């Protein structure tokens, strides 16, 4: 079993900063990619940023130059530092992982993708 647990969502003022954290729990051997998506009220879930560990993080246009994604593989964690927040950034932010290998020496299972429960970010104008 694998779980992604997010934290760090809060109410922020426009122009402010927040840092989201996500930690994967379970008997994890490796995670190919970790990232963040978000879903605003009445809208579809959208990609925000991802990190495949190849030093080429990917960002949505709306996040580029304001958000920074980082990973700590020793903790199976991913972070999203958000700055210059805008009211349009208000959404539930979901942690996402792809290619999660879990198990023991005798058996390894791979989850193609895993989602967290989400953490709410509200940006007030």
Secondary structure, DSSP 8 states (H G I E B T S, - for coil): --EEEEE---EEETT--EEEEEEEESSEEEEEEEEEEEE-TTS--EEEEEE-SSS--EE-TTTTTTEEEEEEGGGTEEEEEE-S--GGG-EEEEEEEEEEEEE-SS-EEEEEEEE---EEEEEE-
